[in-house]
């Protein structure tokens, strides 16, 4: 554990999400709760209010003074969702309403002050509602967190032991590059090096892992050193190929070619649709299949074009700006820099150890 570090967790037992931190080795403090990370304490009108209950749109805060409860409602006033093509994900954005003091935490009070739902103003649809509220119960949640952590720890220990037994039976050891457990090559003069295997390298498939045919990590850091050299080579290439207007123009030209290809393919399909669909089953139809079909039956040769992307991260289109390429380029350089530092730290602290098979044999 890192004291002061904030972590977010979902506890299936009570179906709640919250963030927490360790204030010392034994004490856990919850800092916020829910999807919107509502803080457990918030200042309203100069007084501190405690989180009472919340849902996906609004949180109710409560302060008790002289046996009387005071409440504030605070939540979102608008939400929107747009697809960000630079990261290839749906991005949700929210606007927040001004906090409102209410006399009670019942449905009528909450819906009375709720903003209207965007797009449904004509029917007076409320954005906030009283349904699906979760009551903030810090003591219960912390107890369930400890139970959840114990269950995860026990399961991880059991899974680790099962995997180590499997690796020992199959004479597997850790690849220095990708850190997966791979069979060792004992035949001939290979002296127990790691067998050839695939590896996902920094965002794209890179064929055989660079750690293959080196001694496993338990016996030598040579596979990790080879991986670091590969990362440094990728970073050097990026630094020598920073995107510019010339590259952007080249990519956009490829986009034009792709658009023309799709247009031509659509026109050919419309002309030959009936014949093609009569001869090819529905579930077998695709662009690639149609291209093969029209080449065989109509002697029309089409060179397949593919969507244009940059560094396997950004889908390039006619509106793409140089700044988008630069953002992806910088993110990739930063990632490689981070990986190189981390992997070099592992090499600097490397120590020889037994493989799973050696541990098993030593204990028998």
BALOBA-1460 file (C-alpha; in Angstrom, 3 decimals):
// residues 364
<rec num="1" residu="x" x="0.000" y="0.000" z="0.000"/>
<rec num="2" residu="x" x="1.042" y="3.616" z="-0.603"/>
<rec num="3" residu="x" x="-0.170" y="5.958" z="2.149"/>
<rec num="4" residu="x" x="-1.891" y="8.978" z="0.585"/>
<rec num="5" residu="x" x="-2.388" y="7.345" z="-2.822"/>
<rec num="6" residu="x" x="-6.031" y="7.480" z="-3.928"/>
<rec num="7" residu="x" x="-7.490" y="4.346" z="-5.519"/>
<rec num="8" residu="x" x="-10.907" y="3.681" z="-6.984"/>
<rec num="9" residu="x" x="-12.645" y="0.355" z="-6.426"/>
<rec num="10" residu="x" x="-15.939" y="-1.339" z="-7.256"/>
<rec num="11" residu="x" x="-17.209" y="-3.672" z="-4.516"/>
<rec num="12" residu="x" x="-19.555" y="-6.279" z="-6.040"/>
<rec num="13" residu="x" x="-20.876" y="-7.337" z="-2.602"/>
<rec num="14" residu="x" x="-22.616" y="-3.985" z="-2.057"/>
<rec num="15" residu="x" x="-22.546" y="-2.813" z="-5.724"/>
<rec num="16" residu="x" x="-20.860" y="0.520" z="-5.051"/>
<rec num="17" residu="x" x="-17.918" y="2.395" z="-6.539"/>
<rec num="18" residu="x" x="-15.797" y="4.690" z="-4.397"/>
<rec num="19" residu="x" x="-12.300" y="6.100" z="-4.007"/>
<rec num="20" residu="x" x="-10.228" y="5.572" z="-0.889"/>
<rec num="21" residu="x" x="-6.792" y="6.117" z="0.575"/>
<rec num="22" residu="x" x="-4.749" y="4.736" z="3.458"/>
<rec num="23" residu="x" x="-4.090" y="7.372" z="6.125"/>
<rec num="24" residu="x" x="-1.800" y="4.883" z="7.908"/>
<rec num="25" residu="x" x="-1.029" y="1.164" z="7.724"/>
<rec num="26" residu="x" x="-4.395" y="0.171" z="9.189"/>
<rec num="27" residu="x" x="-6.851" y="3.024" z="8.615"/>
<rec num="28" residu="x" x="-8.739" y="3.551" z="5.345"/>
<rec num="29" residu="x" x="-10.504" y="6.798" z="4.497"/>
<rec num="30" residu="x" x="-13.119" y="7.080" z="1.731"/>
<rec num="31" residu="x" x="-12.645" y="10.273" z="-0.292"/>
<rec num="32" residu="x" x="-15.509" y="10.212" z="-2.820"/>
<rec num="33" residu="x" x="-18.292" y="7.979" z="-4.090"/>
<rec num="34" residu="x" x="-20.098" y="7.105" z="-7.302"/>
<rec num="35" residu="x" x="-19.523" y="7.542" z="-11.004"/>
<rec num="36" residu="x" x="-19.133" y="11.310" z="-10.632"/>
<rec num="37" residu="x" x="-16.822" y="11.002" z="-7.607"/>
<rec num="38" residu="x" x="-19.008" y="13.013" z="-5.259"/>
<rec num="39" residu="x" x="-16.783" y="14.168" z="-2.345"/>
<rec num="40" residu="x" x="-17.811" y="12.824" z="1.053"/>
<rec num="41" residu="x" x="-17.718" y="16.347" z="2.511"/>
<rec num="42" residu="x" x="-18.539" y="19.609" z="0.754"/>
<rec num="43" residu="x" x="-18.801" y="23.250" z="1.794"/>
<rec num="44" residu="x" x="-22.175" y="24.968" z="1.306"/>
<rec num="45" residu="x" x="-22.996" y="28.441" z="2.676"/>
<rec num="46" residu="x" x="-19.864" y="28.384" z="4.816"/>
<rec num="47" residu="x" x="-20.741" y="25.096" z="6.546"/>
<rec num="48" residu="x" x="-19.489" y="21.568" z="5.936"/>
<rec num="49" residu="x" x="-22.101" y="19.071" z="4.777"/>
<rec num="50" residu="x" x="-21.703" y="15.284" z="4.690"/>
<rec num="51" residu="x" x="-22.598" y="13.109" z="1.715"/>
<rec num="52" residu="x" x="-25.939" y="11.465" z="2.507"/>
<rec num="53" residu="x" x="-27.033" y="9.690" z="-0.677"/>
<rec num="54" residu="x" x="-26.421" y="9.896" z="-4.435"/>
<rec num="55" residu="x" x="-27.243" y="8.391" z="-7.811"/>
<rec num="56" residu="x" x="-26.039" y="8.905" z="-11.392"/>
<rec num="57" residu="x" x="-27.228" y="12.508" z="-11.618"/>
<rec num="58" residu="x" x="-27.345" y="14.137" z="-8.178"/>
<rec num="59" residu="x" x="-25.945" y="13.921" z="-4.650"/>
<rec num="60" residu="x" x="-27.726" y="14.940" z="-1.453"/>
<rec num="61" residu="x" x="-25.618" y="16.396" z="1.366"/>
<rec num="62" residu="x" x="-26.798" y="16.657" z="4.976"/>
<rec num="63" residu="x" x="-25.823" y="18.618" z="8.069"/>
<rec num="64" residu="x" x="-27.393" y="17.997" z="11.464"/>
<rec num="65" residu="x" x="-27.610" y="20.882" z="13.948"/>
<rec num="66" residu="x" x="-29.605" y="20.830" z="17.182"/>
<rec num="67" residu="x" x="-31.430" y="17.687" z="16.054"/>
<rec num="68" residu="x" x="-32.522" y="19.363" z="12.846"/>
<rec num="69" residu="x" x="-31.348" y="18.246" z="9.389"/>
<rec num="70" residu="x" x="-30.359" y="20.637" z="6.635"/>
<rec num="71" residu="x" x="-29.856" y="19.471" z="3.043"/>
<rec num="72" residu="x" x="-28.210" y="20.591" z="-0.189"/>
<rec num="73" residu="x" x="-28.667" y="18.999" z="-3.624"/>
<rec num="74" residu="x" x="-25.784" y="19.163" z="-6.086"/>
<rec num="75" residu="x" x="-25.617" y="17.425" z="-9.442"/>
<rec num="76" residu="x" x="-25.294" y="17.687" z="-13.196"/>
<rec num="77" residu="x" x="-27.372" y="20.162" z="-15.196"/>
<rec num="78" residu="x" x="-26.556" y="18.733" z="-18.633"/>
<rec num="79" residu="x" x="-24.711" y="15.768" z="-20.106"/>
<rec num="80" residu="x" x="-23.474" y="15.100" z="-23.603"/>
<rec num="81" residu="x" x="-21.608" y="12.341" z="-25.415"/>
<rec num="82" residu="x" x="-19.437" y="12.662" z="-28.518"/>
<rec num="83" residu="x" x="-17.095" y="10.338" z="-30.357"/>
<rec num="84" residu="x" x="-13.490" y="11.541" z="-30.230"/>
<rec num="85" residu="x" x="-11.772" y="10.112" z="-33.306"/>
<rec num="86" residu="x" x="-8.320" y="11.116" z="-32.022"/>
<rec num="87" residu="x" x="-8.585" y="8.522" z="-29.236"/>
<rec num="88" residu="x" x="-11.196" y="6.269" z="-30.797"/>
<rec num="89" residu="x" x="-13.557" y="6.466" z="-27.828"/>
<rec num="90" residu="x" x="-16.864" y="7.975" z="-26.774"/>
<rec num="91" residu="x" x="-16.229" y="10.983" z="-24.515"/>
<rec num="92" residu="x" x="-18.840" y="12.033" z="-21.966"/>
<rec num="93" residu="x" x="-19.033" y="15.650" z="-20.827"/>
<rec num="94" residu="x" x="-21.071" y="17.151" z="-18.003"/>
<rec num="95" residu="x" x="-22.211" y="20.571" z="-16.869"/>
<rec num="96" residu="x" x="-22.861" y="21.089" z="-13.171"/>
<rec num="97" residu="x" x="-25.798" y="22.876" z="-11.590"/>
<rec num="98" residu="x" x="-25.498" y="25.368" z="-8.782"/>
<rec num="99" residu="x" x="-26.060" y="23.731" z="-5.347"/>
<rec num="100" residu="x" x="-29.633" y="24.138" z="-4.087"/>
<rec num="101" residu="x" x="-30.716" y="24.147" z="-0.446"/>
<rec num="102" residu="x" x="-33.736" y="21.913" z="0.169"/>
<rec num="103" residu="x" x="-35.912" y="21.275" z="3.221"/>
<rec num="104" residu="x" x="-35.908" y="17.504" z="2.865"/>
<rec num="105" residu="x" x="-34.360" y="14.608" z="0.939"/>
<rec num="106" residu="x" x="-37.626" y="13.209" z="-0.381"/>
<rec num="107" residu="x" x="-38.647" y="12.680" z="-3.996"/>
<rec num="108" residu="x" x="-40.877" y="15.770" z="-4.187"/>
<rec num="109" residu="x" x="-38.156" y="18.130" z="-2.925"/>
<rec num="110" residu="x" x="-35.544" y="16.726" z="-5.334"/>
<rec num="111" residu="x" x="-37.715" y="16.640" z="-8.450"/>
<rec num="112" residu="x" x="-39.072" y="20.106" z="-7.703"/>
<rec num="113" residu="x" x="-35.604" y="21.688" z="-8.067"/>
<rec num="114" residu="x" x="-34.275" y="19.356" z="-10.790"/>
<rec num="115" residu="x" x="-33.051" y="20.783" z="-14.122"/>
<rec num="116" residu="x" x="-35.003" y="19.648" z="-17.176"/>
<rec num="117" residu="x" x="-33.642" y="16.819" z="-19.272"/>
<rec num="118" residu="x" x="-32.094" y="18.119" z="-22.501"/>
<rec num="119" residu="x" x="-34.287" y="17.357" z="-25.511"/>
<rec num="120" residu="x" x="-37.347" y="16.615" z="-23.380"/>
<rec num="121" residu="x" x="-38.139" y="20.100" z="-22.139"/>
<rec num="122" residu="x" x="-41.532" y="20.057" z="-23.911"/>
<rec num="123" residu="x" x="-42.788" y="17.296" z="-21.621"/>
<rec num="124" residu="x" x="-41.149" y="18.765" z="-18.499"/>
<rec num="125" residu="x" x="-38.943" y="15.676" z="-18.009"/>
<rec num="126" residu="x" x="-36.676" y="16.009" z="-14.959"/>
<rec num="127" residu="x" x="-32.962" y="15.223" z="-15.110"/>
<rec num="128" residu="x" x="-32.750" y="14.381" z="-11.404"/>
<rec num="129" residu="x" x="-34.948" y="11.735" z="-9.852"/>
<rec num="130" residu="x" x="-35.251" y="9.959" z="-6.538"/>
<rec num="131" residu="x" x="-34.814" y="6.447" z="-7.906"/>
<rec num="132" residu="x" x="-31.703" y="4.244" z="-7.635"/>
<rec num="133" residu="x" x="-30.227" y="6.252" z="-4.765"/>
<rec num="134" residu="x" x="-27.313" y="4.760" z="-2.865"/>
<rec num="135" residu="x" x="-26.997" y="5.719" z="0.795"/>
<rec num="136" residu="x" x="-23.462" y="6.573" z="1.847"/>
<rec num="137" residu="x" x="-22.394" y="4.026" z="4.495"/>
<rec num="138" residu="x" x="-18.638" y="4.408" z="5.042"/>
<rec num="139" residu="x" x="-18.257" y="1.921" z="7.901"/>
<rec num="140" residu="x" x="-20.094" y="-0.833" z="6.017"/>
<rec num="141" residu="x" x="-18.212" y="-0.087" z="2.787"/>
<rec num="142" residu="x" x="-14.792" y="-0.230" z="4.480"/>
<rec num="143" residu="x" x="-15.723" y="-3.560" z="6.097"/>
<rec num="144" residu="x" x="-16.802" y="-4.936" z="2.724"/>
<rec num="145" residu="x" x="-13.627" y="-3.546" z="1.133"/>
<rec num="146" residu="x" x="-11.495" y="-5.521" z="3.597"/>
<rec num="147" residu="x" x="-13.546" y="-8.656" z="2.878"/>
<rec num="148" residu="x" x="-13.246" y="-8.067" z="-0.862"/>
<rec num="149" residu="x" x="-9.472" y="-7.528" z="-0.613"/>
<rec num="150" residu="x" x="-9.102" y="-10.743" z="1.410"/>
<rec num="151" residu="x" x="-11.074" y="-12.715" z="-1.166"/>
<rec num="152" residu="x" x="-9.026" y="-11.254" z="-4.017"/>
<rec num="153" residu="x" x="-5.753" y="-11.909" z="-2.179"/>
<rec num="154" residu="x" x="-6.668" y="-15.532" z="-1.429"/>
<rec num="155" residu="x" x="-7.811" y="-16.106" z="-5.011"/>
<rec num="156" residu="x" x="-4.646" y="-14.512" z="-6.411"/>
<rec num="157" residu="x" x="-2.494" y="-16.719" z="-4.174"/>
<rec num="158" residu="x" x="-4.402" y="-19.827" z="-5.262"/>
<rec num="159" residu="x" x="-4.219" y="-18.851" z="-8.947"/>
<rec num="160" residu="x" x="-0.503" y="-18.104" z="-8.634"/>
<rec num="161" residu="x" x="0.174" y="-21.484" z="-7.050"/>
<rec num="162" residu="x" x="-1.803" y="-23.315" z="-9.745"/>
<rec num="163" residu="x" x="0.042" y="-21.450" z="-12.493"/>
<rec num="164" residu="x" x="3.435" y="-22.137" z="-10.919"/>
<rec num="165" residu="x" x="2.606" y="-25.854" z="-10.760"/>
<rec num="166" residu="x" x="1.571" y="-25.770" z="-14.426"/>
<rec num="167" residu="x" x="4.729" y="-23.884" z="-15.430"/>
<rec num="168" residu="x" x="6.855" y="-26.390" z="-13.536"/>
<rec num="169" residu="x" x="5.207" y="-29.363" z="-15.316"/>
<rec num="170" residu="x" x="5.673" y="-27.712" z="-18.717"/>
<rec num="171" residu="x" x="9.168" y="-26.368" z="-17.968"/>
<rec num="172" residu="x" x="8.112" y="-22.789" z="-18.536"/>
<rec num="173" residu="x" x="10.098" y="-19.736" z="-17.474"/>
<rec num="174" residu="x" x="9.647" y="-15.993" z="-17.778"/>
<rec num="175" residu="x" x="10.505" y="-14.260" z="-21.047"/>
<rec num="176" residu="x" x="12.774" y="-11.309" z="-20.372"/>
<rec num="177" residu="x" x="10.905" y="-9.080" z="-22.831"/>
<rec num="178" residu="x" x="7.159" y="-9.700" z="-22.520"/>
<rec num="179" residu="x" x="7.407" y="-11.368" z="-19.077"/>
<rec num="180" residu="x" x="5.045" y="-14.188" z="-20.033"/>
<rec num="181" residu="x" x="5.851" y="-17.744" z="-18.997"/>
<rec num="182" residu="x" x="7.054" y="-19.610" z="-22.116"/>
<rec num="183" residu="x" x="8.407" y="-23.128" z="-22.589"/>
<rec num="184" residu="x" x="12.180" y="-23.501" z="-22.575"/>
<rec num="185" residu="x" x="14.040" y="-24.975" z="-25.536"/>
<rec num="186" residu="x" x="16.131" y="-27.830" z="-24.146"/>
<rec num="187" residu="x" x="16.655" y="-29.863" z="-27.318"/>
<rec num="188" residu="x" x="20.046" y="-29.910" z="-29.039"/>
<rec num="189" residu="x" x="22.391" y="-27.100" z="-28.082"/>
<rec num="190" residu="x" x="19.708" y="-24.530" z="-27.188"/>
<rec num="191" residu="x" x="20.488" y="-24.832" z="-23.460"/>
<rec num="192" residu="x" x="17.025" y="-23.894" z="-22.183"/>
<rec num="193" residu="x" x="16.445" y="-20.644" z="-24.072"/>
<rec num="194" residu="x" x="12.894" y="-19.342" z="-24.483"/>
<rec num="195" residu="x" x="10.910" y="-20.788" z="-27.405"/>
<rec num="196" residu="x" x="9.684" y="-18.536" z="-30.211"/>
<rec num="197" residu="x" x="6.403" y="-16.819" z="-29.312"/>
<rec num="198" residu="x" x="4.348" y="-13.807" z="-30.327"/>
<rec num="199" residu="x" x="4.247" y="-10.457" z="-28.578"/>
<rec num="200" residu="x" x="2.097" y="-7.314" z="-28.634"/>
<rec num="201" residu="x" x="4.621" y="-4.498" z="-28.997"/>
<rec num="202" residu="x" x="3.615" y="-0.950" z="-28.060"/>
<rec num="203" residu="x" x="0.314" y="-0.845" z="-29.896"/>
<rec num="204" residu="x" x="0.689" y="-3.279" z="-32.790"/>
<rec num="205" residu="x" x="1.475" y="-6.894" z="-33.566"/>
<rec num="206" residu="x" x="5.231" y="-7.316" z="-34.000"/>
<rec num="207" residu="x" x="5.675" y="-11.000" z="-34.872"/>
<rec num="208" residu="x" x="8.134" y="-13.032" z="-32.815"/>
<rec num="209" residu="x" x="8.922" y="-11.545" z="-29.410"/>
<rec num="210" residu="x" x="12.396" y="-10.043" z="-29.120"/>
<rec num="211" residu="x" x="12.907" y="-12.105" z="-25.951"/>
<rec num="212" residu="x" x="12.675" y="-15.412" z="-27.841"/>
<rec num="213" residu="x" x="15.862" y="-17.548" z="-28.015"/>
<rec num="214" residu="x" x="17.405" y="-15.765" z="-25.058"/>
<rec num="215" residu="x" x="17.821" y="-17.252" z="-21.605"/>
<rec num="216" residu="x" x="14.747" y="-16.741" z="-19.381"/>
<rec num="217" residu="x" x="14.574" y="-13.778" z="-17.016"/>
<rec num="218" residu="x" x="15.302" y="-16.021" z="-14.036"/>
<rec num="219" residu="x" x="18.733" y="-16.843" z="-15.522"/>
<rec num="220" residu="x" x="19.745" y="-13.716" z="-17.426"/>
<rec num="221" residu="x" x="18.581" y="-10.152" z="-18.185"/>
<rec num="222" residu="x" x="19.667" y="-10.520" z="-21.838"/>
<rec num="223" residu="x" x="16.079" y="-10.773" z="-23.153"/>
<rec num="224" residu="x" x="15.124" y="-7.588" z="-21.314"/>
<rec num="225" residu="x" x="18.224" y="-5.807" z="-22.656"/>
<rec num="226" residu="x" x="17.241" y="-6.815" z="-26.211"/>
<rec num="227" residu="x" x="13.740" y="-5.450" z="-25.566"/>
<rec num="228" residu="x" x="15.135" y="-2.127" z="-24.335"/>
<rec num="229" residu="x" x="17.243" y="-1.832" z="-27.502"/>
<rec num="230" residu="x" x="14.113" y="-2.467" z="-29.562"/>
<rec num="231" residu="x" x="12.225" y="0.261" z="-27.668"/>
<rec num="232" residu="x" x="15.113" y="2.688" z="-28.127"/>
<rec num="233" residu="x" x="15.136" y="1.918" z="-31.857"/>
<rec num="234" residu="x" x="11.397" y="2.686" z="-32.072"/>
<rec num="235" residu="x" x="11.866" y="5.932" z="-30.155"/>
<rec num="236" residu="x" x="14.792" y="6.992" z="-32.381"/>
<rec num="237" residu="x" x="12.660" y="6.370" z="-35.466"/>
<rec num="238" residu="x" x="9.864" y="8.532" z="-34.055"/>
<rec num="239" residu="x" x="12.228" y="11.361" z="-33.130"/>
<rec num="240" residu="x" x="13.607" y="11.313" z="-36.679"/>
<rec num="241" residu="x" x="10.129" y="11.249" z="-38.212"/>
<rec num="242" residu="x" x="8.166" y="13.935" z="-36.431"/>
<rec num="243" residu="x" x="4.922" y="14.594" z="-38.330"/>
<rec num="244" residu="x" x="4.751" y="17.713" z="-40.497"/>
<rec num="245" residu="x" x="2.531" y="19.214" z="-43.177"/>
<rec num="246" residu="x" x="4.209" y="17.050" z="-45.829"/>
<rec num="247" residu="x" x="3.267" y="13.854" z="-43.995"/>
<rec num="248" residu="x" x="-0.265" y="15.150" z="-43.378"/>
<rec num="249" residu="x" x="-0.687" y="15.848" z="-47.107"/>
<rec num="250" residu="x" x="0.569" y="12.344" z="-47.939"/>
<rec num="251" residu="x" x="-1.880" y="10.747" z="-45.498"/>
<rec num="252" residu="x" x="-4.776" y="12.821" z="-46.837"/>
<rec num="253" residu="x" x="-3.865" y="11.750" z="-50.366"/>
<rec num="254" residu="x" x="-4.159" y="8.144" z="-49.188"/>
<rec num="255" residu="x" x="-7.547" y="9.046" z="-47.717"/>
<rec num="256" residu="x" x="-8.681" y="10.338" z="-51.133"/>
<rec num="257" residu="x" x="-7.581" y="7.070" z="-52.722"/>
<rec num="258" residu="x" x="-9.482" y="5.105" z="-50.100"/>
<rec num="259" residu="x" x="-12.642" y="7.206" z="-50.591"/>
<rec num="260" residu="x" x="-12.446" y="6.689" z="-54.369"/>
<rec num="261" residu="x" x="-11.998" y="2.963" z="-53.816"/>
<rec num="262" residu="x" x="-15.092" y="2.764" z="-51.591"/>
<rec num="263" residu="x" x="-17.128" y="4.801" z="-54.091"/>
<rec num="264" residu="x" x="-16.103" y="2.561" z="-56.997"/>
<rec num="265" residu="x" x="-16.824" y="-0.545" z="-54.929"/>
<rec num="266" residu="x" x="-20.289" y="0.740" z="-54.077"/>
<rec num="267" residu="x" x="-21.077" y="1.495" z="-57.720"/>
<rec num="268" residu="x" x="-19.916" y="-1.951" z="-58.848"/>
<rec num="269" residu="x" x="-21.969" y="-3.567" z="-56.106"/>
<rec num="270" residu="x" x="-25.130" y="-1.730" z="-57.134"/>
<rec num="271" residu="x" x="-24.682" y="-2.831" z="-60.770"/>
<rec num="272" residu="x" x="-23.982" y="-6.460" z="-59.852"/>
<rec num="273" residu="x" x="-26.033" y="-6.704" z="-56.647"/>
<rec num="274" residu="x" x="-28.669" y="-9.136" z="-57.860"/>
<rec num="275" residu="x" x="-26.239" y="-11.563" z="-59.444"/>
<rec num="276" residu="x" x="-23.831" y="-11.414" z="-56.505"/>
<rec num="277" residu="x" x="-26.486" y="-11.954" z="-53.840"/>
<rec num="278" residu="x" x="-27.975" y="-14.876" z="-55.761"/>
<rec num="279" residu="x" x="-24.608" y="-16.634" z="-55.879"/>
<rec num="280" residu="x" x="-23.216" y="-15.808" z="-52.416"/>
<rec num="281" residu="x" x="-24.812" y="-16.580" z="-49.068"/>
<rec num="282" residu="x" x="-25.701" y="-13.622" z="-46.834"/>
<rec num="283" residu="x" x="-23.222" y="-14.503" z="-44.080"/>
<rec num="284" residu="x" x="-20.366" y="-14.865" z="-46.595"/>
<rec num="285" residu="x" x="-20.772" y="-11.427" z="-48.131"/>
<rec num="286" residu="x" x="-18.116" y="-8.772" z="-47.468"/>
<rec num="287" residu="x" x="-16.044" y="-6.219" z="-49.359"/>
<rec num="288" residu="x" x="-13.148" y="-8.665" z="-49.721"/>
<rec num="289" residu="x" x="-15.463" y="-11.437" z="-50.902"/>
<rec num="290" residu="x" x="-17.142" y="-9.152" z="-53.441"/>
<rec num="291" residu="x" x="-13.737" y="-8.085" z="-54.804"/>
<rec num="292" residu="x" x="-12.766" y="-11.750" z="-55.291"/>
<rec num="293" residu="x" x="-16.145" y="-12.535" z="-56.840"/>
<rec num="294" residu="x" x="-16.097" y="-9.701" z="-59.371"/>
<rec num="295" residu="x" x="-12.508" y="-10.532" z="-60.335"/>
<rec num="296" residu="x" x="-13.411" y="-14.172" z="-61.025"/>
<rec num="297" residu="x" x="-16.794" y="-13.713" z="-62.710"/>
<rec num="298" residu="x" x="-16.363" y="-10.351" z="-64.444"/>
<rec num="299" residu="x" x="-12.576" y="-10.063" z="-64.815"/>
<rec num="300" residu="x" x="-12.558" y="-6.732" z="-62.955"/>
<rec num="301" residu="x" x="-9.362" y="-6.266" z="-60.949"/>
<rec num="302" residu="x" x="-9.574" y="-3.917" z="-57.977"/>
<rec num="303" residu="x" x="-6.662" y="-3.111" z="-55.716"/>
<rec num="304" residu="x" x="-7.963" y="-3.240" z="-52.149"/>
<rec num="305" residu="x" x="-7.480" y="-0.054" z="-50.126"/>
<rec num="306" residu="x" x="-7.710" y="0.211" z="-46.353"/>
<rec num="307" residu="x" x="-8.674" y="2.994" z="-43.921"/>
<rec num="308" residu="x" x="-5.747" y="5.317" z="-43.214"/>
<rec num="309" residu="x" x="-4.303" y="5.504" z="-39.724"/>
<rec num="310" residu="x" x="-1.270" y="7.062" z="-38.083"/>
<rec num="311" residu="x" x="0.893" y="5.017" z="-35.698"/>
<rec num="312" residu="x" x="-1.941" y="2.510" z="-35.290"/>
<rec num="313" residu="x" x="-3.705" y="5.053" z="-33.077"/>
<rec num="314" residu="x" x="-5.378" y="7.798" z="-35.117"/>
<rec num="315" residu="x" x="-7.866" y="7.246" z="-37.935"/>
<rec num="316" residu="x" x="-6.938" y="9.877" z="-40.523"/>
<rec num="317" residu="x" x="-9.674" y="11.622" z="-42.484"/>
<rec num="318" residu="x" x="-9.919" y="14.697" z="-44.692"/>
<rec num="319" residu="x" x="-10.536" y="16.977" z="-41.666"/>
<rec num="320" residu="x" x="-7.543" y="15.661" z="-39.699"/>
<rec num="321" residu="x" x="-5.240" y="18.416" z="-38.435"/>
<rec num="322" residu="x" x="-1.464" y="18.352" z="-37.951"/>
<rec num="323" residu="x" x="-2.013" y="18.973" z="-34.239"/>
<rec num="324" residu="x" x="-3.800" y="15.603" z="-33.988"/>
<rec num="325" residu="x" x="-0.813" y="13.809" z="-35.526"/>
<rec num="326" residu="x" x="1.545" y="15.638" z="-33.182"/>
<rec num="327" residu="x" x="-0.527" y="14.679" z="-30.150"/>
<rec num="328" residu="x" x="-0.397" y="10.988" z="-31.097"/>
<rec num="329" residu="x" x="3.319" y="11.247" z="-31.915"/>
<rec num="330" residu="x" x="4.135" y="12.895" z="-28.576"/>
<rec num="331" residu="x" x="2.039" y="10.359" z="-26.654"/>
<rec num="332" residu="x" x="3.941" y="7.526" z="-28.352"/>
<rec num="333" residu="x" x="7.325" y="9.131" z="-27.591"/>
<rec num="334" residu="x" x="6.300" y="9.629" z="-23.946"/>
<rec num="335" residu="x" x="5.121" y="6.014" z="-23.713"/>
<rec num="336" residu="x" x="8.388" y="4.668" z="-25.100"/>
<rec num="337" residu="x" x="10.411" y="6.908" z="-22.779"/>
<rec num="338" residu="x" x="8.425" y="5.632" z="-19.802"/>
<rec num="339" residu="x" x="8.832" y="2.001" z="-20.875"/>
<rec num="340" residu="x" x="12.583" y="2.354" z="-21.408"/>
<rec num="341" residu="x" x="13.074" y="3.846" z="-17.934"/>
<rec num="342" residu="x" x="10.954" y="1.146" z="-16.270"/>
<rec num="343" residu="x" x="12.569" y="-1.738" z="-18.137"/>
<rec num="344" residu="x" x="16.086" y="-0.409" z="-17.475"/>
<rec num="345" residu="x" x="15.252" y="-0.200" z="-13.771"/>
<rec num="346" residu="x" x="14.367" y="-3.910" z="-13.840"/>
<rec num="347" residu="x" x="17.709" y="-4.728" z="-15.494"/>
<rec num="348" residu="x" x="19.618" y="-2.628" z="-12.961"/>
<rec num="349" residu="x" x="17.987" y="-4.558" z="-10.100"/>
<rec num="350" residu="x" x="18.117" y="-8.011" z="-11.700"/>
<rec num="351" residu="x" x="19.060" y="-11.024" z="-9.580"/>
<rec num="352" residu="x" x="19.291" y="-14.678" z="-10.603"/>
<rec num="353" residu="x" x="16.545" y="-16.945" z="-9.290"/>
<rec num="354" residu="x" x="15.074" y="-20.401" z="-9.763"/>
<rec num="355" residu="x" x="12.537" y="-21.218" z="-12.464"/>
<rec num="356" residu="x" x="9.213" y="-22.822" z="-11.413"/>
<rec num="357" residu="x" x="10.577" y="-26.252" z="-12.394"/>
<rec num="358" residu="x" x="13.756" y="-25.737" z="-10.373"/>
<rec num="359" residu="x" x="11.730" y="-24.635" z="-7.342"/>
<rec num="360" residu="x" x="9.562" y="-27.735" z="-7.581"/>
<rec num="361" residu="x" x="12.544" y="-30.071" z="-7.989"/>
<rec num="362" residu="x" x="14.333" y="-28.455" z="-5.042"/>
<rec num="363" residu="x" x="11.324" y="-28.944" z="-2.764"/>
<rec num="364" residu="x" x="10.922" y="-32.653" z="-3.621"/>
